[in-house]
């Protein structure tokens, strides 16, 4: 009996939201500007009246200038501290966001696996050819409209030998308010020195085979589902078809029972 692995639970970190920090930073910048103007003002007066002021007045102005300079340096240090703290908070928030997305994806994969196993155990499930489409996952890449997709194709029995066949994968969606279909090989990102990705994907496995590729979706194309078809000329014209919904954020894919 297949076992379902439970994804590890990650500790979550709550990052406090500090709307007052932006206000304080703006206030500090304004204070620094005022202090700088005051320093220039006193410094100008000091030079203009140097010959006219008494020694006591000159010393007082000099002390005021030194106090303003010291205060200015102190405010600059505080401003630097707040900027560093803000950067650290931003990095912590981004780290937590990535952990949440990773955990949501793992939960989604588990839910999709459970959906497949429930389908297999259902009384209404019929697949005399012994081939099933397993876990299907979609993860966004850093580039816009770029995704890593993964699909598992598996046998329902280990009693027979290796399975050899072919897979056709069609991505269906909406583009310019019309239905549009793309073969997977039209969207796959082929890296340097990698073999070309063809419309017909060869299959050869004993228990299961994973298809994992990066795809770039055309601008304006909104995927809704994928259509899958497995054929094997070595098995009395085996033909298994299925449709899998393109998962939305935090939504598991829905796998329909394959037709034979």
N, C-alpha and C positions, 0 to 999 in steps of 0.2 A: 504493500500500500504506500502510495507517495506521501511524503511528509512535507509539511509547509514550514519553512524556516521563518522564525519571527525576527523581524528587524530589530537591532539594538535600539534602546531608548537613549537619546542624547539629553544631557542636562541642558536646560534652557537658561539663558541669562537675560534678565529684564534690564533694559537700558532706560534710565529715567529720561523723560522728555523735559527739557529746560528752556521754555520759551523766553524766560527772563535773561538768559545768557546773551542772546542777540541784542537785547536792549542795553545790557551792561557794556557790551563791546562798542556799540555805537556811542554810548555816553562817554566811555573812556577816550575814544578818538576825538570827540568834541572837546573834552577837557584838555587833552594834549594840545589841540589847536589853540585854545584860548591861552594856555600857559605859554606857548611859544610866542604868541603875539604880545603878551605881557612882558616876557623876557626881552624881546626886541625893543619894546617901548621904553622900558627902564634903562636898557643898555644905551639907547640913543640919547635919552635925557642925561644919562651919566656923562657921556662924552661931550655933549653940547654945553653942559653947565659945569664941566670939571674945573674951569678957571674961575667960575662965579660962586661955587658952593664952598661952604666952610668945611674944614676937615671932618666935623661931626656929621654933616649932611652927606658928604661923600662916602663916609664909612657906612651910614645907614642904607644908602642906595646900593652899595656893594653887598651888604648883608642880604638885602631883599633879592638882589639878583642871584646870589648863591642859594637862597632858600627856594626860589622858583626853579632854578636849575636842578636842585636835589629832588624837588617834588616832581618835576618832569621826568627824571630818570626813574623814579619810583612808579609812576603811572605807566611808563614804557615797559617796565618789568611785569607789572600786573597784566597789561595787555598781551604780552608774549605768553604769560601763563594761561590766560583764558583761551588764546588761540591754540596752544598745544593741547589743552584739555578738550576743546571742541573737536580737534582732529582725532584724538583718542576715542571720544564718544562715537564719532562717525564710523571709525574703523570697527569698534565693538558692535555697533548696530548692524553694519554690513555683514560681519561675521555671523551674528545671530540670524540674520535674514537668510543667509546661505544655508545654515544648518536647518532652519525650518523648511526650506524648499527641498533639501535632500531628504529630510525625514518624511515630508509629504509624498515625495516620489516613491520612497521605499514602501510606505503604507499603500500607495496606489498599486504598486507591483504586487504586493501581497493580496490585495483585494481582487486584482485581476486573476491571480493564480487560483484563489479560492473560487472565483466564478467559473474558471475552467474545470476545476475538480468537481464542483457541484454539477456542472453540465454533464461531465462524464458519468457521474453516479446516478443521474436522473433516469427514471424509468422510460422517459420519452426519447432518450438519446439513442441514436442509431448511427453507427459508422462501421459498416461491415468491412471496409477496406483497412481499418486499423490506423488511420492517420488523423492527427488532430493539430489544430493551431493553438499553441499555448500562450504564454505571457507576451503581451505587446505593450511596449513602453515608449514614451516620447519625452525627451529632455531638451530644453532650449540651450543652444550654444550662446557664446558671447556675441556673435554677430547677429544682426537683425534678420529675421526670417530664416535662421539656420537652426536645424534640430538634429539630434542624434536619435535615430529610431532603432528599435530592437524587437525582433520577433522570434519566438521559439516554435519550431515545428517538431512534433514528437509522435512516436508510436505508442499505441495503447497496449501493446503486448510485446514481450521479449521472446516469444516462442519462435519467431521466424528470424531469418537472416537480415543482412543489411538492406536498408531501403534505398533504392536508386530511382530518381525521378527528376522532375523539373518544376520550378515555381514561377508563376507569373503574378506580378504585384502591380496593381493599378491604384493610384491615389485619386480620389474623387472629391471635388469641392465646387465652390462657386467663384466665378471670375467674371467681372463686368455684368453681374446679375444673371449669368447663365451658368448651367452646369458645365464643368470642365474636367477632363480626365488626363492624367499624366502617368506614363509608365515610370516605374521607380528609376530605371536607368537614365531617364531624362533629368532627374533631379539630384542624383548622387554626386557628391564631391569626390572626385578621383585624385588622390594624392600622387605626387611624383614617384615614379618607379612602381606604382601599383598597376595591376592588370586592369584592362578596360572592363567596365561593368555593363553587362549585356541585358537585353530585355528578358531573356530566359535565364533563370538562376538555377544552376545545377544543384541537386540534392544527393547526398550520399551519407547515410548515418545508420547507426545500429539502434540507438535509443532516441536521440534528439539532435537537432542542429539549430544553431542560432544564426540569424541574419542580423548583423549590426553595422549600420552605415550612417554617415552624415549626409544630410540633404539640405539644399537651398530651395526654398519655396519662391515662386515668382511673385513680384510685387502685386498686391491686390488679390492674390489667390487665397481663399479661405477653405482649408481642408475640412471635410465632414466625415469621410470614412475611407477605408481601404478595401479593395476587392482582391481576394486571393484565390488562386487556382493551382492545385498540385496534380500533376499527371505522371504516370509511370507506365511506359510501354511494356515493361517486363512483368506487369501484374495484371494481365487481362484488361488492359485499357483502364486502369485505375484513374479515377478523377474525383477529386475532393475540392469543393468550393466553399468559401465562407466570406462573410463581411464583418469588418471590425470598425467600430466607431473611432474616429480620431479623438483622443481624450482632451478635454479642456483642463484648465488648471485645477488640480486636486480632484479630478474626476476619473474614475477607472474606466478603461475601455470596455465596451460591451461586445462580447464575442457570440455571434449567432451559431447555432448548430450547423455543421457543415453538411452540404448536400453531396450525395454520391451519385 
